[in-house]
C-alpha cells in the first residue's frame, strides 16, 4: 500500500457536462498529424462496452500539483478505473511509475521539479506501454503539439466537460488519440506551419532541461546537485552549456525562457 502522500482518497467532481457536438471538429484534418487516429466520442453503447472492458484492468496514476483538481479527477474516474495514486511533481511520478507500472497516467504540463512534458517523455522511455493523457490549463498549440510528439495519447484542457476526460482515457487505452476541441483548430494550424520547430535535434538534452527548470524555480546549484544526485560542478557545466545553446546572457534571460516555453508557470 502506498504512503499517504502518494495516494490520497478524494472526492469532488468539479467538471461540468458539455455538448459532444464540438468534439467532432477537425478530426479528419487531425488524422494525418497525430500519432494515431482521432475519432468523435463514442455512443452510450460504446461507453458501456468500454466500461466493462477496462474496469478490471485499467490502472491509472494522476500527476497534478493542484489538490482540488486531482481530487475531482480521482472522484470522476474511480467508478470505472482503478486510481493507484496521486503525485504532485514530476520526479515523484517517475518513482511511482517505476514501482507500480500503471496502464495510463493523467498528467499536467506545469508541475514543480520536473515539468509534465519532460516527465511524460521519461515515463514513455521507462514504460513504453503506459499511455499519457495530459490534463492542463495550457491551450498553447505548440505545447499540445510537443506533448503528442513526446508520446501523448490525449490532450484535454481543464475547462472542458468532464466527459472529455473520460473519453480521452478510454481512447488512450484503445491506443487511439484524443485532442480537446478547444485546441483542435489551433494545433492543426501550428503543425501545418511549424513542422521544423518540432525537430528534436533543436531541443536541450534531458539533463539541461531539468537543470533549466530547477534554476528557474529558484534553486541554487548546490540544491540542484543534491536533487539530481550530481556534483555542483556538473550543474555549473550544464548551466553554462544550456545558456550558450539558447543564447541566454544571465539568470533573468533564463527565467524568461523558462516561462515562455512553459517549463514553469
Backbone as a ProteinNet text record, in pm:
[ID]
protein_1_A
[PRIMARY]
XXXXXXXXXXXXXXXXXXXXXXXXXXXXXXXXXXXXXXXXXXXXXXXXXXXXXXXXXXXXXXXXXXXXXXXXXXXXXXXXXXXXXXXXXXXXXXXXXXXXXXXXXXXXXXXXXXXXXXXXXXXXXXXXXXXXXXXXXXXXXXXXXXXXXXXXXXXXXXXXXXXXXXXXXXXXXXXXXXXXXXXXXXXXXXXXXXXXXXXXXXXXXXXXXXXXXXXXXXXXXXXXXXXXXXXXXXXXXXXXXXXXXXXXXXXXXXXXXXXXXXXXX
[TERTIARY]
85.7	0	88.3	53	137.2	127.8	236.7	230.3	122.6	74.2	-39.8	-10.1	116.6	144.9	135.9	141.1	136.8	-1	-83.1	-217.8	-316.4	-400.4	-493.5	-635	-718.4	-857.9	-929.3	-1000.7	-1052.6	-1202.2	-1254.8	-1395.6	-1426.9	-1504.6	-1547.4	-1534.5	-1642.8	-1642.9	-1669	-1557.8	-1569.6	-1583.8	-1603.8	-1612.1	-1756.4	-1800.7	-1939.2	-1953.8	-2076.3	-2105.6	-2119.7	-2086.9	-2090.3	-2133.7	-2190.1	-2233.8	-2117.4	-2145.2	-2039.7	-2024.4	-2112.7	-2113	-1981.1	-1920.4	-1797.6	-1680	-1691.7	-1576.9	-1548.1	-1645.3	-1623.6	-1537.7	-1512.5	-1447.2	-1306.7	-1277.3	-1142.4	-1079.1	-1154.7	-1091.9	-1033.2	-1098.7	-1046.5	-909.5	-892.6	-765	-659.3	-699.9	-603.7	-548.1	-620.6	-581.1	-445.3	-402.7	-272.5	-162.8	-197	-97.9	-69	-166.5	-147.2	-96	-32.3	30.4	-64.2	-187.9	-286.9	-421	-521.6	-647.5	-718.9	-787.5	-870	-1013.8	-1105.5	-1244.2	-1333.6	-1457.5	-1551.9	-1580.4	-1630.6	-1665.2	-1763.8	-1753.6	-1835.5	-1978.9	-2065.1	-2204.7	-2220	-2343.1	-2368.6	-2339.7	-2374.4	-2346.6	-2198.3	-2121.2	-1976.3	-1918.8	-1971.4	-1920.9	-1945.6	-2062.8	-2090.8	-1995.1	-1966.4	-1874.8	-1734.6	-1691.7	-1559.2	-1549.7	-1654	-1653.4	-1633.8	-1704.2	-1691.3	-1551.5	-1496.4	-1368.2	-1253.5	-1258.5	-1143.3	-1156	-1275.8	-1298.8	-1203.5	-1175.3	-1095.7	-945.8	-901.8	-758.6	-691.6	-766.5	-703.7	-658.6	-528.2	-469.1	-409.1	-457.2	-422.5	-343.2	-257.6	-195.4	-239.5	-249.6	-280.6	-162.5	-108.9	3.5	-38.6	-66.4	-110.8	-82.1	-20.5	13.8	-100.2	-214.4	-332	-425.2	-432.8	-503.7	-651.1	-718.5	-861.1	-886.4	-801.5	-817.2	-793.1	-687	-655	-767.1	-821.6	-931.1	-1053.4	-1084.9	-1201	-1181.7	-1060.2	-1032.3	-1045.5	-991.1	-998.7	-1144.4	-1222.3	-1363	-1439.5	-1402.8	-1468.2	-1435.2	-1311.7	-1263.4	-1280.7	-1282.2	-1280.2	-1398.6	-1517.3	-1623.7	-1590.7	-1504.3	-1473.5	-1330.5	-1237.8	-1096.8	-1037	-926.2	-855.6	-747.9	-765.9	-666.9	-570.2	-447.1	-348.6	-295.2	-272.8	-210.3	-220.3	-194.5	-182.3	-43.6	25.3	156.3	154.2	244	237.4	357.2	453.3	562.5	615.3	689.9	735.6	832.9	914.9	1012.8	944.6	846.8	772.2	697.2	647.2	577.3	668	792.1	883.3	907.3	918.4	938.6	819	699.7	578.3	554.3	581.6	566.3	660.2	782	879.6	832.4	765.9	721.4	591.9	493.7	359.8	328.3	400.9	379.5	231.6	178	36.4	10	-117.9	-158.7	-163.1	-192.4	-211.7	-181.9	-126.7	-101.1	-175.2	-251.5	-311.6	-216.2	-167	-55	-76	-37.2	-43.3	86.3	81.2	202	291.2	233	311.3	316.1	430.1	448.1	586.5	602.1	732.1	834.3	961.6	1079.1	1104.8	1000.4	1014.3	881	880.9	754.9	694.7	565.8	492.1	541.4	591.3	641.4	765.8	860.6	982.3	953	867.4	832.5	760	666.1	592.3	683.4	777.6	872.2	953.7	995.3	1072.9	986.1	859	767.1	757.7	745.3	734.5	862.7	976.6	1102.5	1116.3	1068.9	1077.3	975.4	852.5	741.6	663.7	712	650.7	502	457	315.7	223.4	277.8	196.1	145.6	16.7	-43.7	-40	-27.9	-25.4	-144.1	-220.9	-327.5	-298.5	-273.5	-245.7	-376.8	-384.9	-499.2	-441.7	-466.6	-393.1	-475.8	-435.7	-495.5	-429.8	-318.7	-239.3	-301.7	-347.8	-411.5	-319	-191.5	-97.1	-78.5	-99.8	-90.4	48.7	153.6	288.3	312.2	251.4	266.1	190.3	68.4	-8.5	63.7	118.7	192.3	313.7	384.5	502.6	464.1	350.7	304	282	217	195.7	327.5	417.5	546.8	623.5	602.6	674.1	597.8	488.4	424	286.3	225.9	92.8	-11.6	-114	-229.5	-349.5	-348.3	-459.7	-415.3	-491.5	-463	-597.3	-629.1	-758.3	-733.9	-806.2	-791.4	-888.9	-849.1	-923	-1058.8	-1082	-1213.7	-1311	-1269.8	-1356.8	-1460.5	-1555.8	-1656.2	-1592.1	-1649.7	-1597.9	-1591.6	-1689.6	-1696.2	-1575.2	-1516	-1398.3	-1282.8	-1260	-1150.1	-1174.7	-1297.2	-1329.8	-1312	-1358.4	-1342.9	-1195.8	-1115.3	-972.4	-904.3	-939.7	-881.2	-920.2	-1047.2	-1093.2	-1023.8	-1012.8	-947.6	-799.5	-733.8	-591.5	-569.1	-655.5	-642.4	-667.1	-732.3	-751.2	-644.8	-540.1	-430.5	-478.3	-577.4	-625.4	-583.5	-606.4	-569.4	-692.8	-677.3	-786.1	-725.8	-785.1	-743.5	-865.5	-860.9	-973.4	-1009.6	-1137	-1178.3	-1145.7	-1119.5	-1084.1	-947.8	-864	-733.6	-714.3	-814.9	-801.5	-762.3	-834.4	-807	-668.3	-633	-503.2	-387.4	-401.5	-290.8	-275.9	-385.1	-376.8	-296.3	-329.8	-259.9	-112.6	-87.5	50.6	132.9	79.2	151.7	177.1	81.9	98.3	203.5	216.4	304.8	440.6	454.2	575.6	634.7	634.4	687.7	835.4	912.4	1055.3	1083	996.1	1020.7	1011.7	956.1	943.5	1061.5	1164.3	1281.7	1350	1359	1418.3	1563.6	1634.1	1774	1790.3	1683.2	1689.5	1658.6	1630.1	1594.5	1716.4	1705.3	1809.5	1815.7	1929	1935.6	1843.4	1813.5	1726.1	1784.5	1914.1	1975.7	1974.4	1999.7	1996.4	1856.4	1756.4	1618.7	1581.8	1624.5	1597.1	1661.7	1787.3	1860.2	1801.2	1762.5	1699.3	1573.5	1488.6	1365.7	1395.5	1487.6	1518.6	1582.1	1665.7	1721.6	1610.7	1518.6	1408.6	1316.2	1307.7	1225.6	1294.1	1418.9	1487.1	1585.5	1612.3	1708.5	1851.2	1937.6	2079.7	2143	2264.7	2332.3	2360.2	2385.9	2408	2280.4	2166	2038	2004	2034	2008.3	2095.1	2221.1	2312.2	2259.4	2206.4	2150.8	2027.1	1940.5	1817.9	1848.4	1948.3	1980.7	2089.9	2141.9	2247.1	2371.6	2412.6	2535.1	2618.4	2737.4	2823.8	2785.2	2803.5	2773	2846.3	2969.2	3043.4	2975.6	2908.3	2834	2716.5	2650.1	2538.3	2587.2	2699.2	2755.4	2792.8	2846.7	2885	2762.3	2656.3	2534.2	2467.7	2472.2	2413.7	2485.2	2616.1	2693.5	2658.4	2654.2	2626.3	2485.7	2386.6	2249.9	2231.4	2299.3	2287.3	2355.9	2466.9	2532.5	2443.5	2383.3	2297.3	2178.2	2118.7	1997.6	2026	2152	2186.9	2141.8	2141.9	2099.9	2221.1	2204.5	2318.2	2321.3	2204.2	2200	2078.6	2061.7	1951.7	1814.4	1807.9	1680.8	1637.8	1733	1703.4	1659.6	1726	1693	1548.9	1510.5	1374.9	1271.8	1298.8	1207.2	1191.5	1301.4	1295.2	1208.8	1228.9	1152.1	1002.7	967.9	827.5	769.6	843.8	796.1	771.3	855.2	845.9	776.1	705.7	616.1	688.1	817	888.3	846.7	805.2	747	623.9	537.8	415	403.9
-120.5	0	124.1	224.1	342.1	432.3	509.2	608.8	710	771.3	861.4	979.8	1026.1	1141.7	1108.6	974.7	936.4	890	858.6	811.8	879.9	964.1	1042.4	1008.2	969	938.6	1069.7	1080.6	1209.9	1210.9	1327.3	1336	1470	1499.4	1624.1	1612.4	1630.9	1629.1	1771.7	1839.9	1981	2010.4	1907.2	1931.5	1919.7	2012.4	2016.7	1940.6	1886.6	1819.5	1922.7	1879.6	1970.7	1894.6	1965.4	1900.1	1834.4	1715	1642.6	1689.6	1775.8	1812.2	1873.2	1960.8	2030	1936.1	1818.4	1727.2	1667.3	1673.7	1621.9	1713.6	1838.8	1941	1901.1	1909	1894.7	1758.2	1655.5	1524.6	1469.6	1493.3	1443	1502.3	1635.5	1700.2	1654	1625.7	1583.8	1444.7	1360.2	1220	1206	1306.3	1297	1355.2	1415.5	1485.4	1419.8	1349.1	1287	1145.3	1090.4	959.1	843.5	855.2	752.4	819	743.5	801.6	874.9	987.6	1063.7	1055	1014.5	997.4	1068.7	1100.3	1163	1070.6	1125.7	1041.2	932.5	817.6	704.3	720.7	635.2	638.1	580.3	589.2	535.6	386.7	314	170.1	142.2	221.2	205.3	232.6	334.1	368.4	254.9	191.8	79.4	-36.1	-60	-167.3	-137.8	-11.1	27.7	12.7	51.7	41.9	-101.7	-193.6	-335.6	-387.2	-340.7	-390.8	-347.6	-222.3	-168.3	-164.2	-186.2	-167	-250.4	-372.6	-462.8	-444.3	-386.8	-389.2	-252.7	-148.8	-19.7	44.5	59.9	114.5	250.3	354	490.8	558.4	653.3	747.6	887.3	976.2	1116.2	1200.1	1283.7	1370	1515.4	1582.2	1721.5	1783.2	1900.9	1963.2	2047	2049.9	2118.8	2014.1	2016.1	1911.2	1901.2	2013.5	2010	1945.4	1978	1918.3	1768.1	1728.5	1586.2	1510.2	1569.7	1506.3	1489.3	1593.5	1586.1	1478.5	1470.4	1369.4	1229.1	1207.4	1074.2	1035.3	1129	1102.2	1072.5	1142.2	1123.1	986.4	943.6	825.9	695.1	700.6	577.8	483.4	532.1	433.5	337.2	380.1	297.4	244.7	319.6	283.3	276.7	207	198.7	307.3	404.4	510.6	467.1	440.9	386.9	490.5	611.5	713.6	850	951.7	1089	1138.6	1199.5	1257.8	1405.2	1483.3	1628.5	1690.4	1609.2	1663.2	1554.4	1597.2	1504.5	1399.2	1432.6	1335.6	1224	1260.5	1158.7	1068.3	1127.1	1047.5	938.2	971.8	872.4	758.5	791.5	688.8	593.4	651.2	569.6	485.5	542.6	465.6	346.4	369	259.6	149.2	190.1	95.1	23	98.6	41.9	1.3	56.3	24	36.8	159	180.6	163.6	149.4	143.6	282.5	382.5	517.9	620.2	734.3	845.5	968.2	1029.8	1161.1	1263.3	1352.6	1436.8	1582.4	1673.2	1816	1858.6	1965	2016	2086.8	2176.8	2254.8	2190.3	2129.6	2070.2	2107	2117.2	2151.2	2039.3	2078.4	1990.1	1927.3	1875.7	1823	1841.6	1923.2	1956.1	1833.7	1844.9	1732	1681.1	1768.4	1724.3	1637.4	1684.1	1605.9	1478.5	1489.9	1371.5	1269	1315.1	1223.7	1151.8	1224.1	1162.2	1052.6	1079.4	979	859.2	884.2	773.4	681.3	738.2	657.7	579.6	637.7	567.2	452.6	476.6	377.3	265.4	304.4	209.7	242.1	196.1	232.3	200.2	97.9	59.7	155.8	238.7	331.5	445.5	473.3	581.3	711.3	823	954.7	1037.8	1090.3	1185.3	1312.6	1421.4	1549	1619.2	1666.6	1745.5	1875.7	1984.7	2107.4	2230.8	2342.7	2470.7	2529.9	2471.8	2527.2	2494.6	2597.7	2579.8	2618.7	2642.6	2681.1	2566.4	2589.9	2480.9	2419.1	2498.9	2442.4	2344.7	2370.4	2279.9	2149.8	2160.5	2040.5	1957.2	2024.9	1953.4	1881.8	1948.6	1887.7	1768.9	1778.7	1666.8	1542.1	1558.3	1444.1	1395.1	1486.5	1445.5	1359	1385.1	1310.6	1185.4	1155.4	1027.9	1033	1150.9	1160.8	1091.1	1038.3	982.3	1075.4	1167.3	1259	1391.8	1496.4	1631.4	1699.1	1721	1776.5	1901.8	2008.4	2129.7	2124.6	2185.2	2169.5	2238.9	2328.2	2391.9	2312.1	2193.4	2108.3	2038.1	1973.2	1895	1770.2	1722.2	1603.1	1484	1470.4	1356	1350.5	1466.5	1467.4	1389.9	1406.5	1334.8	1184.2	1143.4	1000.9	946.1	1021.4	979	967.8	1065.1	1063	940.9	907	790.9	663	649	529.3	512.6	621.8	615.9	580.9	642.1	614.2	466.6	408.2	267.1	175.2	229	153.2	190	261.1	305.3	402.5	482.3	589	723.5	830.8	964.6	1049.6	1143.7	1237.8	1376.6	1475.6	1614.3	1700.1	1778.1	1864	1955.8	1967.6	2054.9	2201.5	2238	2376.8	2414.5	2316.1	2346.6	2282	2211	2136.6	2225.7	2332.7	2418.6	2479.6	2528.1	2593.4	2495.9	2373.9	2279	2232.2	2220	2184.6	2290.7	2417	2525.1	2529.2	2507.5	2510.4	2398.3	2276.3	2163.5	2180.6	2239.4	2260.9	2366.9	2465.6	2578.7	2566.6	2476.5	2475.1	2335.4	2255.8	2120.7	2121.4	2213.9	2216.6	2250.6	2326.9	2368	2251.9	2136.2	2019.9	1923.8	1965.6	1882.3	1856.2	1728.8	1700.7	1743	1759.3	1799.6	1943.2	2020.8	2158.9	2174.6	2064.1	2071	2054	2097.9	2074.2	1926.2	1884.5	1748.8	1737.4	1613.7	1593.1	1659.4	1641	1698.1	1850.4	1907.9	2053.4	2107.6	2039.3	2082.3	2074	1968.2	1953.3	2066.1	2094.5	2198.8	2336.6	2358.9	2485.4	2509	2407.1	2423.5	2449.4	2374.8	2390.6	2526.1	2574.5	2709.2	2813.9	2797	2892.4	2890.3	2775.4	2765.7	2826.3	2872.2	2942.9	2860	2736.8	2653.4	2700.9	2686.7	2712.2	2591.8	2609.9	2497.9	2385.6	2421.4	2318.7	2238.1	2306.7	2238.6	2150.1	2199.1	2120.1	1994.9	2012.4	1897.8	1791.2	1834.3	1739.3	1669.7	1746.4	1690.4	1587.4	1616.7	1530.2	1428.2	1437.3	1344.5	1353.4	1477.8	1502.4	1606.3	1634.5	1733.7	1874.9	1976.1	2114.2	2156.9	2108.3	2142.4	2091	1977	1922.2	2011.7	2062.6	2154.4	2281.3	2335.1	2457.1	2434.4	2317.4	2283.2	2282.2	2216.2	2209.6	2346.2	2425.9	2559.8	2643.3	2638	2714.4	2671.1	2539.2	2488.2	2521.6	2510.3	2538.5	2687	2771.6	2914.3	2952	2884.9	2907.2	2859.5	2744.1	2687.2	2777	2832.3	2912.9	3061.1	3099.9	3240.7	3328	3271.9	3346.3	3408.7	3532.6	3605.7	3603.2	3588.2	3595	3517.4	3518.1	3443.1	3499.4	3629	3689.1	3634.1	3624.6	3565.2	3420.4	3351.7	3211.3	3197.6	3284.7	3281.6	3312.1	3412	3446.4	3330.4	3262.9	3148.6	3037.4	3008.6	2902.6	2933.7	3059	3099.1	3089.5	3135.2	3135.9	2994.9	2901.3	2764.4	2671.5	2731.1	2658.3	2554.3	2577.2	2490.6	2518.4	2641.3	2680.2	2763.1	2780.6	2859.6	2964.7
0	0	0	-83.5	-97	24.3	52.3	159.5	131.1	238.9	224.5	136.1	129.1	45.2	-103.1	-135.2	-275.9	-318.4	-224.7	-259	-168.1	-224.6	-145.3	-185.2	-89.4	-118.6	-138.9	-245.9	-286.6	-306	-323.3	-358.5	-415.5	-505	-563.7	-713.4	-777.4	-923	-968.2	-1016.1	-1044.3	-1191.9	-1273.7	-1416.7	-1463.7	-1546.3	-1592.3	-1723.2	-1745.2	-1872.4	-1983.3	-2104	-2218.7	-2342.2	-2437.6	-2560.3	-2632	-2687.2	-2757.3	-2901.4	-2945.8	-3087.7	-3131.3	-3044.4	-3082.6	-3095.8	-3034.9	-3030.2	-3167.4	-3259.9	-3393.6	-3479.4	-3432.8	-3512.8	-3554.5	-3680.8	-3738.1	-3720.8	-3688.3	-3669.3	-3799.2	-3912.3	-4038.5	-4067.6	-4037.5	-4064.9	-3967.2	-3847.1	-3745.3	-3770.8	-3842.7	-3859.2	-3925.2	-4004.3	-4069.6	-3983	-3869.4	-3788.8	-3656.7	-3599.3	-3469.1	-3485.8	-3380.4	-3392.1	-3416.8	-3380.3	-3411.5	-3432.3	-3473.6	-3517.2	-3406.8	-3445.7	-3353.2	-3400.1	-3315.4	-3354	-3254.9	-3293.3	-3200	-3083.9	-2971.1	-2856	-2894.5	-2829.2	-2864.8	-2815.5	-2867.4	-2826.6	-2687.3	-2633.4	-2499.8	-2494.4	-2601.7	-2605	-2603.3	-2679.5	-2679.2	-2542.3	-2474.7	-2341.5	-2244	-2252.8	-2163	-2189.7	-2319	-2354.7	-2302.5	-2317.1	-2269.1	-2118.1	-2048.7	-1903.2	-1859.6	-1927.4	-1892.6	-1923.9	-2036.4	-2083.7	-1994	-1942.4	-1873.4	-1721.1	-1668.7	-1526	-1441.1	-1483.1	-1401.7	-1419.5	-1530.4	-1559.3	-1573.7	-1598	-1622.4	-1491	-1476.9	-1354.7	-1386.5	-1318.3	-1351.5	-1239.5	-1279.6	-1187.7	-1227.7	-1130.1	-1155.5	-1106.8	-1195.5	-1160.3	-1178.1	-1067.4	-1069.9	-933.8	-933.6	-805.6	-748.2	-815.7	-763.3	-701.1	-569.9	-497	-536.7	-550	-582.8	-718.1	-814.5	-947.1	-940.1	-871.1	-859.2	-789.4	-684.9	-612.4	-701.5	-777.1	-866.9	-973.2	-1028	-1130.3	-1073.9	-957.6	-896.5	-872	-819.9	-793	-922.2	-1028.9	-1158.1	-1218.3	-1204.6	-1275.2	-1198.2	-1065.9	-986.8	-1008.4	-1041.9	-1067.5	-1180	-1271.7	-1388.9	-1391.3	-1334.4	-1339.6	-1199.1	-1187.8	-1060.3	-1055.2	-967	-949.8	-840.3	-878.9	-786.1	-688.8	-739.1	-655.3	-721	-640.8	-688.8	-650.3	-744.8	-716.5	-753.4	-693.1	-707	-777.2	-821.1	-900.7	-993.6	-1094	-1195.7	-1146.5	-1050.4	-1000.5	-921.5	-842	-769	-866.2	-975.1	-1075.6	-1130.7	-1162.5	-1218.3	-1120.1	-992.3	-890.2	-883	-883.5	-870.7	-996.3	-1113.9	-1237.9	-1237.3	-1194.3	-1187.8	-1092.6	-984.6	-883.6	-921.7	-973.2	-992.7	-1136.5	-1232.9	-1374.6	-1414.8	-1412.4	-1446.1	-1595.1	-1628.1	-1768.3	-1831	-1748.8	-1801.8	-1693.7	-1736	-1645	-1695.6	-1607.3	-1634.6	-1576	-1658.9	-1618.9	-1659	-1571.1	-1600.7	-1668.9	-1747.1	-1812.3	-1711.1	-1632.2	-1538.3	-1400.7	-1367.4	-1235.2	-1182	-1050	-992.7	-1008	-1001	-1004.7	-1140.8	-1203.8	-1339.2	-1409.9	-1515.7	-1583.1	-1650.5	-1683.4	-1736.2	-1869.9	-1956.4	-2086.2	-2069.8	-1989.4	-1968.1	-1889.3	-1787.1	-1707.4	-1793.5	-1876.6	-1963.4	-2061.8	-2116.9	-2209.9	-2140.9	-2017.2	-1943.7	-1905.1	-1876.6	-1848.4	-1970	-2089.6	-2210.6	-2237.9	-2204.7	-2223.5	-2123.3	-2002.2	-1896.1	-1914.7	-1956.8	-1968.6	-2096.5	-2211.9	-2340.6	-2350.9	-2279.9	-2288.2	-2214.6	-2127.2	-2048.5	-2136.6	-2129.6	-2207.1	-2127.4	-2197.7	-2134.9	-2182.8	-2088.2	-2119.6	-2041.1	-2113.3	-2047.5	-2013.9	-1890.1	-1843.2	-1791	-1860.6	-1833.5	-1865.5	-1807.3	-1842.5	-1966.6	-2008.5	-2117.9	-2252.9	-2321.8	-2451.9	-2567.4	-2538.2	-2643.2	-2742	-2871	-2969	-2977.2	-2954.5	-2960.3	-2845.6	-2729	-2615.2	-2641.5	-2694.7	-2727.4	-2833.3	-2933.7	-3038.4	-2980.3	-2890.3	-2829	-2741.7	-2673.5	-2591.2	-2676.9	-2792.7	-2882.1	-2941.3	-2971.6	-3026.8	-2927.5	-2798.4	-2695	-2648.9	-2713.8	-2685.7	-2622.9	-2612.6	-2553.3	-2640.6	-2574.7	-2645.3	-2638.3	-2540.5	-2524.6	-2466.8	-2500.5	-2450.5	-2425.3	-2297.9	-2257.7	-2173.9	-2204.1	-2124.1	-2006.5	-1895.8	-1771.1	-1771.6	-1865.2	-1872.2	-1959.3	-2003.7	-2085.2	-1997.8	-2063.3	-1991.8	-1931.9	-1823.3	-1756.2	-1850.2	-1937.9	-2029	-2121.3	-2149	-2236.5	-2176.2	-2047.1	-1982.9	-1986.4	-1957.6	-1961.3	-2102.8	-2201.3	-2340.5	-2377.7	-2336.1	-2367	-2306.4	-2183.3	-2116.7	-2189.7	-2223.5	-2293.5	-2428.4	-2501.7	-2632.2	-2617.1	-2520.2	-2499.5	-2468.5	-2387.7	-2352.7	-2472.4	-2576.1	-2700.7	-2804.4	-2757.8	-2845.7	-2953.2	-2919.7	-3006.9	-2947.2	-3022.1	-2976.6	-2950.9	-2858.8	-2832.7	-2810	-2874.3	-2858.5	-2831.6	-2725.9	-2690.7	-2806.3	-2839.1	-2949.2	-2923.6	-2798.6	-2768.5	-2824.6	-2857.6	-2916	-3052.7	-3100.9	-3226.6	-3343.3	-3366	-3480.9	-3471.9	-3353	-3337	-3357.5	-3308.5	-3321.8	-3465.5	-3538.6	-3680.1	-3754	-3732	-3799.6	-3759.1	-3630.1	-3582.7	-3645.2	-3648.1	-3704	-3853.9	-3923.2	-4065.8	-4096.1	-4008.7	-4033.1	-3965.7	-3868	-3786.9	-3770	-3874.4	-3862.3	-3822.3	-3875.2	-3845.8	-3700.2	-3634.8	-3497.1	-3399.9	-3446.1	-3359.7	-3373.6	-3449.7	-3468.8	-3335.1	-3290.2	-3159.7	-3148.9	-3260.8	-3256.2	-3205.6	-3210.9	-3166.7	-3018.6	-2950.3	-2809.2	-2721.7	-2596.9	-2498.5	-2464	-2405.3	-2353.8	-2233.1	-2193.7	-2077.8	-1954.1	-1928.9	-1809.4	-1813.6	-1930.4	-1942.8	-1915.2	-1967.3	-1944.6	-1796.7	-1729.4	-1586.5	-1506.9	-1536.8	-1464.1	-1493.4	-1617.3	-1652.9	-1570.2	-1559.8	-1482	-1334.9	-1277	-1134.5	-1106.3	-1196.9	-1182.1	-1187.4	-1283.3	-1297.9	-1176.8	-1108.3	-987.5	-865	-882.3	-773.9	-693.5	-735.1	-662.4	-687.3	-586.1	-604.8	-671.9	-721.5	-787.3	-688.9	-562.8	-461.2	-437.3	-431.8	-412	-531.8	-651.6	-772.2	-772.6	-734.2	-728.9	-634.3	-520.6	-423.9	-480.3	-548.2	-606.1	-714.4	-797.7	-910.5	-877.6	-755.4	-711.3	-799.8	-826.2	-902.7	-827.4	-875.5	-812.5	-857.7	-770.4	-810	-936.6	-954.7	-1075.4	-1201.6	-1190.2	-1304.6	-1339.8	-1236.4	-1258.5	-1327.3	-1277.8	-1336.7	-1482.9	-1512.9	-1650.9	-1742	-1696.5	-1778.4	-1790.8	-1684.5	-1692.1	-1797.1	-1796.7	-1895.1	-2037.2	-2059.3	-2193.4	-2241.1	-2151.6	-2195.3	-2224.9	-2147.3	-2173.7	-2304.4	-2335.7	-2464.1	-2578.6	-2561.6	-2665.9	-2694.6	-2588	-2603.3	-2623.9	-2614.3	-2631.1	-2515.8	-2394.5	-2275.3	-2209	-2159.2	-2102.9	-1950.8	-1887.6	-1741.9	-1690.3	-1558	-1496.3	-1531.4	-1558.2	-1598.7	-1734.7	-1827.2	-1957.7	-1941.9	-1851	-1825.1	-1775.1	-1682.9	-1629.4	-1737.7	-1821	-1929.4	-2027.3	-2055.8	-2147	-2087.4	-1960.4	-1893.8	-1893.4	-1871.4	-1872.6	-2013.7	-2110	-2248.3	-2299.8	-2255.4	-2304.8	-2207.4	-2110.3	-2020	-1933.8	-1905.8	-1814.2	-1669.9	-1644.5	-1516.8	-1545.4	-1443.6	-1464.2	-1356.4
[MASK]
+++++++++++++++++++++++++++++++++++++++++++++++++++++++++++++++++++++++++++++++++++++++++++++++++++++++++++++++++++++++++++++++++++++++++++++++++++++++++++++++++++++++++++++++++++++++++++++++++++++++++++++++++++++++++++++++++++++++++++++++++++++++++++++++++++++++++

